[in-house]
Amino acid sequence: MAKKKTQESPPPESGLWMRYSESEHCIQDDFNRDDWSGYSEYQKEFHPISLHRSQPAEWYYEKLELNFDPKEVNKVWIVVARYTDGGTFGCTHGYWKVKAVCKTDDEAYAIKKQIENGTFPKPKYAWRGKDHEGMHEWEGYFAALDDVEVHRMEID
């Protein structure tokens, strides 16, 4: 009798997952949908809650990009860019994007300064076989950098 093959589950993915809370509320709504006039303005709130070495089952976690082994550290500094974006009929303040995860506070504050003074490297992407330089989330006609936050977080 042939032995039945069993499918092995893949090894757990290594990395860091950030649990966070996010909400949005209206701070101005003068938009008239009948004649498409007026303006709406919203504010997003973002709060990092915890970091985990294994991927949780819940959906409100984000996997963080790292340039080091997360097993090397028990705490990290997360650099978060907060920005505004919108369009002709409204905007939203407080969008967020994790731009770096650092092993030291010195490294995190150096990146914060680069973002604030416009020298943080732009993202790269490939298109039609060539490398191109992209834009940061806060760059664009309706977009603007609001703030750069540094969060010190322990790893659970």
Backbone as CSV, one residue per row, in Angstrom:
resi,resn,N_x,N_y,N_z,CA_x,CA_y,CA_z,C_x,C_y,C_z
1,MET,0.842,-1.163,0.000,0.000,0.000,0.000,0.893,1.233,0.000
2,ALA,0.610,2.156,-0.916,1.417,3.378,-1.039,1.087,4.331,0.098
3,LYS,2.131,4.964,0.564,1.954,5.932,1.636,1.396,7.237,1.064
4,LYS,0.379,7.758,1.709,-0.248,9.000,1.250,0.632,10.185,1.625
5,LYS,0.879,11.067,0.641,1.701,12.249,0.904,0.883,13.278,1.672
6,THR,1.497,13.864,2.665,0.833,14.948,3.400,1.498,16.262,3.026
7,GLN,0.674,17.246,2.916,1.213,18.575,2.560,1.685,19.258,3.829
8,GLU,2.947,19.645,3.811,3.491,20.342,4.975,3.124,21.813,4.892
9,SER,2.823,22.392,6.052,2.539,23.824,6.041,3.848,24.592,5.923
10,PRO,3.792,25.723,5.225,5.015,26.498,5.043,5.528,27.021,6.377
11,PRO,6.833,27.245,6.479,7.361,27.787,7.734,6.779,29.172,7.979
12,PRO,6.624,29.552,9.248,6.074,30.876,9.526,6.967,31.971,8.949
13,GLU,6.333,32.969,8.403,7.063,34.083,7.792,7.671,34.948,8.904
14,SER,8.929,35.340,8.733,9.536,36.192,9.752,9.301,37.649,9.387
15,GLY,9.275,38.487,10.372,9.059,39.907,10.155,8.450,40.542,11.386
16,LEU,7.934,41.726,11.199,7.221,42.424,12.263,5.866,42.858,11.724
17,TRP,4.844,42.654,12.526,3.504,43.088,12.181,3.057,44.117,13.210
18,MET,2.553,45.238,12.727,2.121,46.327,13.599,0.601,46.311,13.710
19,ARG,0.114,46.246,14.929,-1.320,46.403,15.175,-1.563,47.897,15.365
20,TYR,-2.640,48.392,14.773,-2.931,49.817,14.859,-4.428,50.052,14.887
21,SER,-4.809,51.262,15.276,-6.200,51.685,15.150,-6.231,52.905,14.251
22,GLU,-7.298,53.030,13.499,-7.447,54.137,12.554,-8.917,54.540,12.532
23,SER,-9.163,55.829,12.502,-10.529,56.329,12.378,-10.512,57.600,11.543
24,GLU,-11.676,58.021,11.116,-11.790,59.223,10.289,-13.048,59.971,10.701
25,HIS,-12.950,61.282,10.780,-14.144,62.073,11.067,-14.154,63.337,10.212
26,CYS,-15.351,63.822,9.968,-15.542,65.005,9.129,-15.294,66.258,9.968
27,ILE,-14.459,67.174,9.463,-14.228,68.433,10.175,-14.870,69.611,9.449
28,GLN,-15.299,69.404,8.198,-16.032,70.429,7.459,-16.740,69.741,6.292
29,ASP,-18.031,69.981,6.170,-18.760,69.398,5.046,-19.726,70.422,4.481
30,ASP,-19.238,71.201,3.551,-20.060,72.194,2.863,-20.353,71.756,1.440
31,PHE,-20.108,70.474,1.160,-20.265,69.992,-0.207,-21.738,69.762,-0.518
32,ASN,-22.223,70.329,-1.602,-23.599,70.180,-2.044,-23.610,69.224,-3.232
33,ARG,-24.127,68.042,-3.025,-24.119,67.030,-4.076,-25.128,67.316,-5.187
34,ASP,-26.055,68.240,-4.952,-27.024,68.591,-5.996,-26.372,69.371,-7.132
35,ASP,-25.517,70.323,-6.790,-24.895,71.125,-7.856,-23.362,71.004,-7.869
36,TRP,-22.826,70.013,-7.147,-21.390,69.757,-7.104,-20.591,71.002,-6.707
37,SER,-21.069,71.694,-5.713,-20.323,72.849,-5.206,-19.985,72.600,-3.740
38,GLY,-19.085,73.398,-3.235,-18.700,73.284,-1.840,-17.427,72.480,-1.659
39,TYR,-17.203,72.080,-0.414,-15.924,71.477,-0.059,-16.119,70.603,1.176
40,SER,-15.480,69.455,1.224,-15.504,68.576,2.390,-14.084,68.378,2.896
41,GLU,-13.954,68.280,4.201,-12.634,68.111,4.805,-12.733,67.058,5.905
42,TYR,-11.800,66.107,5.898,-11.800,65.015,6.858,-10.452,64.934,7.575
43,GLN,-10.469,64.320,8.762,-9.256,64.113,9.544,-9.158,62.638,9.898
44,LYS,-8.021,62.010,9.583,-7.767,60.626,9.961,-6.952,60.607,11.253
45,GLU,-7.277,59.664,12.108,-6.506,59.428,13.333,-5.811,58.076,13.171
46,PHE,-4.575,57.990,13.601,-3.793,56.766,13.503,-3.044,56.576,14.811
47,HIS,-3.107,55.359,15.364,-2.400,55.056,16.602,-1.790,53.661,16.508
48,PRO,-0.453,53.572,16.508,0.155,52.234,16.572,-0.083,51.662,17.964
49,ILE,-0.411,50.374,18.036,-0.755,49.767,19.322,0.325,48.794,19.792
50,SER,0.717,47.859,18.918,1.699,46.857,19.333,2.414,46.280,18.118
51,LEU,3.557,45.621,18.386,4.338,44.939,17.346,4.435,43.466,17.695
52,HIS,4.400,42.619,16.650,4.435,41.172,16.858,5.401,40.529,15.871
53,ARG,6.107,39.491,16.334,7.072,38.788,15.485,6.397,37.763,14.572
54,SER,5.195,37.354,14.887,4.485,36.410,14.024,3.195,37.060,13.540
55,GLN,2.728,36.603,12.411,1.571,37.233,11.776,0.288,36.871,12.512
56,PRO,-0.391,37.872,13.055,-1.670,37.610,13.733,-2.768,37.304,12.717
57,ALA,-3.834,36.679,13.183,-4.939,36.307,12.301,-5.837,37.510,11.974
58,GLU,-5.876,38.502,12.824,-6.765,39.632,12.609,-6.328,40.452,11.409
59,TRP,-7.224,41.193,10.817,-6.959,41.951,9.596,-6.365,43.321,9.856
60,TYR,-6.397,43.845,11.061,-5.926,45.201,11.314,-4.453,45.245,11.722
61,TYR,-3.656,44.473,11.018,-2.213,44.475,11.197,-1.569,44.813,9.869
62,GLU,-0.429,45.459,9.925,0.310,45.744,8.707,1.707,45.164,8.853
63,LYS,2.157,44.439,7.831,3.526,43.914,7.853,4.476,45.053,7.519
64,LEU,5.509,45.202,8.334,6.476,46.282,8.151,7.675,45.785,7.358
65,GLU,8.184,46.647,6.486,9.394,46.323,5.731,10.607,46.602,6.611
66,LEU,11.519,45.634,6.662,12.703,45.754,7.516,13.965,45.548,6.703
67,ASN,15.054,46.169,7.151,16.355,45.906,6.542,17.283,45.246,7.564
68,PHE,16.684,44.573,8.553,17.439,43.844,9.569,16.580,42.683,10.062
69,ASP,17.217,41.746,10.763,16.512,40.591,11.317,15.787,41.040,12.589
70,PRO,14.473,40.889,12.663,13.743,41.356,13.844,14.095,40.594,15.113
71,LYS,14.759,39.444,14.980,15.174,38.688,16.164,16.332,39.363,16.895
72,GLU,16.972,40.327,16.235,18.124,41.026,16.819,17.727,42.039,17.883
73,VAL,16.464,42.459,17.918,16.064,43.581,18.777,14.788,43.272,19.547
74,ASN,14.585,44.020,20.639,13.350,43.925,21.422,12.505,45.181,21.310
75,LYS,13.089,46.235,20.741,12.339,47.466,20.520,12.833,48.101,19.225
76,VAL,11.956,48.888,18.604,12.296,49.581,17.368,11.677,50.977,17.405
77,TRP,12.135,51.817,16.477,11.569,53.146,16.291,10.949,53.170,14.901
78,ILE,9.673,53.511,14.835,8.944,53.520,13.571,8.754,54.975,13.139
79,VAL,9.166,55.274,11.904,9.045,56.622,11.350,7.799,56.632,10.464
80,VAL,6.843,57.507,10.811,5.567,57.578,10.116,5.394,58.972,9.528
81,ALA,5.196,59.035,8.218,4.890,60.311,7.564,3.377,60.499,7.592
82,ARG,2.933,61.677,8.035,1.507,62.029,8.031,1.325,63.090,6.957
83,TYR,0.313,62.911,6.109,0.149,63.822,4.983,-1.313,64.045,4.650
84,THR,-1.558,65.091,3.866,-2.881,65.460,3.387,-2.943,65.157,1.894
85,ASP,-4.084,64.702,1.445,-4.309,64.519,0.015,-5.781,64.761,-0.257
86,GLY,-6.112,65.024,-1.495,-7.503,65.285,-1.823,-7.688,65.605,-3.280
87,GLY,-8.657,66.443,-3.532,-8.987,66.821,-4.899,-9.763,68.124,-4.899
88,THR,-10.426,68.412,-5.985,-11.137,69.674,-6.160,-12.212,69.895,-5.111
89,PHE,-12.931,68.833,-4.727,-14.083,68.992,-3.852,-13.831,68.615,-2.396
90,GLY,-12.594,68.372,-2.013,-12.344,68.045,-0.624,-10.950,67.505,-0.390
91,CYS,-10.643,67.332,0.873,-9.341,66.773,1.221,-9.451,65.997,2.519
92,THR,-8.455,65.171,2.757,-8.365,64.425,4.001,-6.984,64.658,4.580
93,HIS,-6.945,65.044,5.842,-5.707,65.235,6.585,-5.413,63.952,7.369
94,GLY,-4.150,63.694,7.621,-3.795,62.613,8.524,-3.569,61.259,7.901
95,TYR,-3.518,61.181,6.553,-3.101,59.905,5.981,-1.748,59.547,6.587
96,TRP,-1.430,58.261,6.637,-0.161,57.848,7.238,0.511,56.777,6.389
97,LYS,1.839,56.771,6.466,2.648,55.773,5.767,3.904,55.528,6.593
98,VAL,4.152,54.271,6.937,5.391,53.907,7.628,6.512,53.999,6.606
99,LYS,7.486,54.865,6.861,8.593,55.067,5.928,9.858,54.328,6.349
100,ALA,9.995,54.002,7.632,11.197,53.287,8.078,10.946,52.640,9.432
101,VAL,11.619,51.522,9.642,11.665,50.862,10.944,13.144,50.794,11.302
102,CYS,13.505,51.393,12.441,14.923,51.567,12.798,15.258,50.866,14.112
103,LYS,16.519,50.447,14.211,16.986,49.805,15.439,17.398,50.822,16.505
104,THR,17.667,52.078,16.098,18.087,53.092,17.070,17.277,54.371,16.884
105,ASP,17.194,55.135,17.959,16.485,56.417,17.859,17.268,57.414,17.006
106,ASP,18.606,57.348,17.028,19.412,58.248,16.198,19.102,58.053,14.715
107,GLU,19.018,56.795,14.305,18.705,56.492,12.909,17.297,56.998,12.551
108,ALA,16.343,56.786,13.448,14.959,57.211,13.194,14.860,58.729,13.064
109,TYR,15.515,59.465,13.958,15.431,60.935,13.899,16.205,61.503,12.711
110,ALA,17.241,60.789,12.251,17.943,61.224,11.036,17.019,61.076,9.818
111,ILE,16.256,59.984,9.765,15.307,59.790,8.662,14.182,60.808,8.746
112,LYS,13.714,61.096,9.950,12.677,62.122,10.137,13.147,63.458,9.561
113,LYS,14.387,63.811,9.861,14.947,65.071,9.353,15.042,65.057,7.829
114,GLN,15.458,63.922,7.247,15.533,63.806,5.779,14.150,64.011,5.143
115,ILE,13.133,63.419,5.733,11.780,63.573,5.191,11.353,65.031,5.273
116,GLU,11.598,65.655,6.414,11.180,67.050,6.612,11.901,68.015,5.674
117,ASN,13.186,67.773,5.382,13.915,68.718,4.521,13.948,68.287,3.046
118,GLY,13.214,67.215,2.708,13.072,66.828,1.305,14.212,66.021,0.718
119,THR,15.099,65.459,1.563,16.231,64.687,1.039,16.060,63.177,1.210
120,PHE,14.918,62.734,1.724,14.669,61.295,1.877,14.551,60.679,0.480
121,PRO,15.258,59.564,0.231,15.250,58.972,-1.119,13.836,58.641,-1.601
122,LYS,13.602,58.958,-2.867,12.295,58.676,-3.469,12.194,57.190,-3.787
123,PRO,10.970,56.652,-3.768,10.811,55.233,-4.103,11.160,54.963,-5.564
124,LYS,11.660,53.783,-5.808,12.020,53.367,-7.168,11.002,52.344,-7.650
125,TYR,10.778,52.315,-8.955,9.927,51.300,-9.543,10.413,51.006,-10.953
126,ALA,10.059,49.830,-11.421,10.446,49.433,-12.784,9.222,49.517,-13.674
127,TRP,9.420,50.045,-14.879,8.353,50.131,-15.861,8.957,50.012,-17.243
128,ARG,8.402,49.102,-18.013,8.892,48.835,-19.364,10.395,48.548,-19.404
129,GLY,10.830,47.780,-18.433,12.213,47.350,-18.405,13.212,48.387,-17.919
130,LYS,12.739,49.539,-17.476,13.645,50.585,-16.986,13.283,50.953,-15.552
131,ASP,14.296,51.387,-14.799,14.067,51.857,-13.440,13.674,53.327,-13.468
132,HIS,12.711,53.683,-12.648,12.235,55.061,-12.576,12.163,55.498,-11.123
133,GLU,12.201,56.811,-10.926,12.056,57.384,-9.599,10.605,57.812,-9.417
134,GLY,9.987,57.370,-8.328,8.598,57.704,-8.058,8.470,58.958,-7.203
135,MET,7.315,59.107,-6.627,7.033,60.248,-5.751,6.625,59.719,-4.381
136,HIS,6.868,60.524,-3.367,6.375,60.190,-2.042,4.870,60.452,-2.001
137,GLU,4.216,59.842,-1.045,2.769,59.965,-0.911,2.318,61.411,-0.733
138,TRP,3.140,62.245,-0.162,2.772,63.630,0.135,3.157,64.606,-0.983
139,GLU,3.625,64.091,-2.083,3.990,64.944,-3.209,2.873,64.888,-4.252
140,GLY,2.521,66.001,-4.783,1.470,66.046,-5.787,0.705,67.355,-5.676
141,TYR,-0.166,67.589,-6.616,-0.861,68.863,-6.696,-1.710,69.147,-5.457
142,PHE,-2.435,68.144,-4.957,-3.309,68.339,-3.800,-2.705,67.809,-2.502
143,ALA,-1.523,67.253,-2.549,-0.933,66.595,-1.387,0.071,67.503,-0.683
144,ALA,0.281,67.218,0.605,1.267,67.975,1.383,1.680,67.158,2.608
145,LEU,2.925,67.285,2.996,3.424,66.647,4.207,2.918,67.445,5.400
146,ASP,2.281,66.777,6.343,1.773,67.440,7.549,2.756,67.337,8.709
147,ASP,3.294,66.132,8.909,4.135,65.904,10.078,4.900,64.599,9.870
148,VAL,5.945,64.407,10.641,6.669,63.140,10.669,6.745,62.724,12.127
149,GLU,6.237,61.541,12.425,6.209,61.041,13.794,7.229,59.920,13.954
150,VAL,7.799,59.828,15.144,8.672,58.706,15.493,8.048,58.028,16.702
151,HIS,7.754,56.735,16.553,7.137,55.951,17.627,8.121,54.892,18.099
152,ARG,8.464,54.911,19.406,9.289,53.859,19.996,8.341,52.755,20.430
153,MET,8.606,51.526,19.967,7.700,50.428,20.272,8.459,49.185,20.708
154,GLU,7.955,48.552,21.748,8.469,47.270,22.208,7.867,46.173,21.325
155,ILE,8.602,45.099,21.110,8.114,43.977,20.322,7.578,42.917,21.254
156,ASP,6.315,42.545,21.048,5.681,41.512,21.905,6.206,40.140,21.558
